[in-house]
Amino acid sequence: MTITPSNQLWLYDTTLRDGTQREGLSVSIEDKLRIAHKLDDLGIPFIEGGWPGANPKDVQFFWELQENPLKQAEVVPFCSTRRPHTKAADEPMLQAILAAGTRWVTIFGKSWDLHVTAGLKTSLEENLAMIGDTIEYLRSQGRRVIYDAEHWFDGYKQNPDYALQTLKAAMTAGAEWLVLCDTNGGTLPHEVSQIVKDVSCQLSVVSCQEKTLSQSPTLRLRSGQVTNHQLPIPQIGIHTHNDSEMAVANALAAVMAGAKMVQGTINGYGERCGNANLCSLIPNLQLKLGYSCIGEHQLNQLTEASRFVSEVVNLAPDEHAPFVGRSAFAHKGGIHVSAVERNPLTYEHIQPELVGNQRRIVISEQSGLSNVLAKARTLGIELDKDHPQARQILQRMKDLESQGYQFEAAEASFALLMYEVLGLRQQFFEVQGFQVHCDLVEVKETTNSLATVKVAVNGKNILEAAEGSGPVAALDAALRKALVNFYPQIADFELTDYKVRILNGNTGTSAKTRALVESGNGQQRWTTIGVSSNILEASYQAVVAGLEYGLLLHFQAEKALKVET
């Protein structure tokens, strides 16, 4: 494929370095490797892997990738310039960078004179020497260099002449990319746009004057993509943080002003308020602005990649994230649903399938008949507005929501409600009663719970008991124990999340409680709900519905498989 300079952008992912600086986020070497290979599959050209030498984990990460290399992406180590008044060739941390065995390296240096004098406690001239010496040394060792100008925008606004000198030092030494960093995240889009234009203009003048900078190697990636033109000098990149909720907007502004590299992280992970979110940047750049970032077949993997990374780093995905969130294309209001059913463009800015997401019709007390009909279709049930039971479903749902149920958060429970009104709800079992006993062991400061359940299955009464770390865990265990001999697939079901909310706290201990239980079978997840003034009864309702819906999914899949064969 021929890459033209007019529309090609180079993505640079720093999830594995900048992203891991987010508070509460920690990854193992295995986690980093899994994420790196997922980003490689997504088509990201540059993946920043960490700072070798700063910690043993990052050293091993680069060793592992030498044994099991990526398919197309360039993995890049990250490091600072040499220390003041030393030689780059004698700098131990640069030796660790070279030992990583990569073709590209990223070096960051100081752009803001305040950081030079107050942070590094050295002279402005020595900082320029640190930048130049470090990059020249790495170039002499056969490495290609990306230079991150740290605190660029703050430095440029305070002392533009000196900030430009730092970039000129990096250019003269042979850096192929000059990345302007909004490290504090306080710059606004109109400032970014103007500064990027000014810098590009001034550096172009300098490059024309520097004969030593008149040629640059052709950029080649492992994917086999080759530019048939020499990279213009300078190549500008952008790296933005989200402290003012402007990271994505600032990155877009920089690109529209001429930047050719965009740095960011999956899901916007990063220190403080995070980095520019690639899951928003990529579709905006590619679908809205017409730039080429990744292949179309890779773009429709974006939602899956977002959720994969959130799962690996053990952070709940942002359900309301643009483009990739579960609610990004969810429609709740009856008027909205009716319009979307006729023409999705009425309330959707792109087709959700383009980024691997899907449209969802949300059921709630604000729903109209259109919501019910659309939801029925997702379950394979064809209803029209004149069907006598369609309005029964709507009314039943609204009655329950007035009592505290919330079906938009528990779509599995709504599916069961719909099947019940339509007379299609299969009764796999009947819970005839349960008891829960809790003992507080003061010495160990733990609570042991024992649940006893009586269940009828196929005309047989089953009495079982089980222990758990809490009453809900004990109840769930007892139910599974009673049912697994009749329904072996229950052994694959897992209670993955449990939430409780007090609905009317002003009534004290007699307050009504809403319990939400998320269950899964390793391939699908579903959420069920229970509401009662008794917290155990509310939990029981949700747990029982979760088991019932899981069985329903199993037998529907089994039936579909038989039809196919």
Secondary structure as UniProt FT lines:
FT   TURN            5..7
FT   STRAND          10..13
FT   TURN            15..18
FT   HELIX           19..21
FT   TURN            23..24
FT   HELIX           29..42
FT   STRAND          46..50
FT   TURN            53..54
FT   HELIX           56..67
FT   STRAND          74..80
FT   TURN            84..85
FT   HELIX           88..90
FT   HELIX           92..99
FT   STRAND          104..110
FT   HELIX           113..114
FT   HELIX           115..120
FT   HELIX           124..140
FT   TURN            141..142
FT   STRAND          144..150
FT   HELIX           152..158
FT   HELIX           160..173
FT   STRAND          177..182
FT   TURN            183..184
FT   HELIX           189..209
FT   HELIX           211..213
FT   TURN            222..223
FT   STRAND          235..241
FT   TURN            243..244
FT   HELIX           247..256
FT   TURN            257..258
FT   STRAND          261..265
FT   HELIX           266..268
FT   TURN            272..273
FT   HELIX           278..283
FT   HELIX           284..288
FT   HELIX           296..299
FT   TURN            300..301
FT   HELIX           302..312
FT   TURN            313..314
FT   TURN            319..320
FT   TURN            322..324
FT   TURN            326..329
FT   STRAND          330..331
FT   HELIX           334..342
FT   HELIX           344..346
FT   HELIX           352..355
FT   STRAND          360..361
FT   TURN            365..366
FT   HELIX           369..378
FT   TURN            379..380
FT   TURN            385..386
FT   HELIX           388..402
FT   TURN            403..404
FT   HELIX           407..409
FT   HELIX           411..421
FT   TURN            422..423
FT   STRAND          430..441
FT   TURN            442..445
FT   STRAND          446..457
FT   TURN            458..459
FT   STRAND          460..468
FT   HELIX           471..483
FT   TURN            484..486
FT   HELIX           488..492
FT   STRAND          494..502
FT   HELIX           505..510
FT   STRAND          513..520
FT   STRAND          525..532
FT   HELIX           535..564
//
